[in-house]
Amino acid sequence: STHRAMFLSGISIKESDNVFIYNFDLDTVVSYSLKETPIVAVMNPYGNWGNIEPHDYMIGIQVDEKPFEVETYESVVYIGEMNPFNIGRTVAIQWEKMDSDSFPEVMLSAQDSARLYTYETRDCYRFKHEGLNYFLRHIGHSRHVVVFDDHDGTLLSSQFYYDSEGSSFKPLNGFYDEYHEEMFQWTGELFVNRGPILYGFLYYSFGCEGIDVIGVDEQPIPILCDNRH
């Protein structure tokens, strides 16, 4: 239909594309042919329920309400011609507590130094996977995660995740009894031809957490979502 064609053109996808949904917990992908998938419009709960205008609708692609056989927590979606996700390359980070004095020294940006110079490092953790050493510390209102090459000690990533009015820390894997079966932080080569990821450190009140990619020249991958409440 004309409306369907306008929608697809507006978000730069084609009828010949596919919808790929990757689930972290199950490490699996389900896919749908876009041409066989309906486009639906639903009222935005924040919209005007009186004189309804076109912008009061949310328009999207309708897939199965439960695409996976069991209830799971973390999935990401890609729409395109080819499946971008690797299977069997992503793992949950299994943190181990470590002494705060052993956290490696890292050069900070001027902005991060200004934010943190009055705070001390506390609650440090480590993890090792496929030639990479991961370290996490709490400092101020942030989690600081650094990743080094285990072979030559090269710093590959230094990321700060800040607790703020619109974000809060997710539990660390293995350190919260009430979440003992739920995994939050993930790494590994999720994407074809990309470096290992860092994902799962913050809850967001509005928007969604992006996916950081480990590597000096790697750019983060944004997640486009409507997460208002």
Disulfide bonds with the S-S distance in Angstrom:
Cys208-Cys225 2.18
